[in-house]
Amino acid sequence: MSRPIHAKLDFSALEHNLRAIRRRTDARVMAVIKAEAYGHGLVRAAEALRAADGFALLDLQDAVRLREAGFRQPILLLEGFFAADELPLLAEYELASVIHSSQQLAQLSAYPRRGGLAVWLKLNTGMNRLGFTPAQFTQVLETVRRHPAVGEITLMTHFAHADDAVGVEAQLACFDALVGGQRLPRSLANSAALLRYPQTHADWVRPGISLYGASPFAEVSAEQLGLRPVMTLASEVISVTELKAGDRVGYGGSFCAERAMRIGTVACGYADGYPRHAPTGTPVLVGGQRTRTLGRVSMDMLSVDLSELPEAGIGSRVVLWGEGMPVDEVARAAGTISYELLCALARRVPIK
Ligand SMILES: *Cc1c(COP(=O)(O)O)cnc(C)c1O
């Protein structure tokens, strides 16, 4: 027998979520599969998403892996190329590249090949992470248009506030003011914009987190959005301890029992990707019942309250997140977002 922790991936939920997204938009769907498809495994996730119109990721090597696995859709490198010597590979594998910087433009100028490179030209409309400024944009677009290596051009931007109260209005107005006159395909929307602002859908939407069945919004659950969790992180209770009032739990003894209680030790810790910052009270399912974590999360184990769960014992199934325990709730309790928990699933956790 091995350690009981495992991640169950429900790829039919990935297909379901893609269909749920399609029902909300007429735009083409570029499935974002960066960070090993948000921790779900690049190629297996892409296979479940084979009905997507395109894929977006970061690493050239991953893009090549996808092509070699037989995917024919557009594949977009979200940070583009990093050096001129990558350009021949982009051509060979027909990869599309974001161009966001003058340095990339200079590298492109030194590239002799003619035609074919699909470019997604990125405008910085206020996120101030990647992209040309509004002041640079018109000139840059002309340069890219005239460049002999460049094929189709798509205009893109990325929202900083699609998931919060600030919204997309200012960035959308900036984008429209600059590209309104261009007859080129456009792409703006991440999951939050796709779900909340239909006016941002344009030609291509770029959902990530929603495909994996988590919500981009603090106040709306994935279930309310019609999304199903793809990843379930599960394990078992491997030890049970009876506490007396005043007994403490775990490193630093940060949890102290106020009365006699029964607790369980679960084979899951921060080396599995469970957040160490999850405080006492973080929700968890034991034998299908909600309870809470107790004390500090250790590297390989954490403690749960079994006082109200008399049937639970060694071998009881524990769901850390996923089916029946939304990853968004666990993330909120731990002061982070579902994205971080999903991406951080450790390599040592077997996938089932
Ligand atoms: C990660 C990313 C997305 C997807 O964002 P979600 O919030 O996961 O939907 C879309 N576009 C860009 C440029 C990204 O980096």
The ligand as an SDF file (V2000), in Angstrom:
LIG
                    3D

 15 15  0  0  0  0  0  0  0  0999 V2000
   -3.8150   33.4010  -17.6090 C   0  0  0  0  0  0  0  0  0  0  0  0
   -4.3580   34.2610  -18.7050 C   0  0  0  0  0  0  0  0  0  0  0  0
   -5.6910   34.1400  -19.1190 C   0  0  0  0  0  0  0  0  0  0  0  0
   -6.6840   33.2330  -18.4270 C   0  0  0  0  0  0  0  0  0  0  0  0
   -7.1210   33.8500  -17.2340 O   0  0  0  0  0  0  0  0  0  0  0  0
   -8.2310   33.1530  -16.2950 P   0  0  0  0  0  0  0  0  0  0  0  0
   -8.4710   34.1780  -15.2420 O   0  0  0  0  0  0  0  0  0  0  0  0
   -7.6120   31.9270  -15.7480 O   0  0  0  0  0  0  0  0  0  0  0  0
   -9.4070   32.8720  -17.1500 O   0  0  0  0  0  0  0  0  0  0  0  0
   -6.1000   34.8850  -20.2100 C   0  0  0  0  0  0  0  0  0  0  0  0
   -5.2430   35.7270  -20.8460 N   0  0  0  0  0  0  0  0  0  0  0  0
   -3.9730   35.8960  -20.4480 C   0  0  0  0  0  0  0  0  0  0  0  0
   -3.0900   36.8460  -21.1880 C   0  0  0  0  0  0  0  0  0  0  0  0
   -3.4830   35.1750  -19.3640 C   0  0  0  0  0  0  0  0  0  0  0  0
   -2.2160   35.3440  -18.9740 O   0  0  0  0  0  0  0  0  0  0  0  0
  1  2  1  0
  2  3  1  0
  2 14  2  0
  3  4  1  0
  3 10  2  0
  4  5  1  0
  5  6  1  0
  6  7  2  0
  6  8  1  0
  6  9  1  0
 10 11  1  0
 11 12  2  0
 12 13  1  0
 12 14  1  0
 14 15  1  0
M  END
$$$$
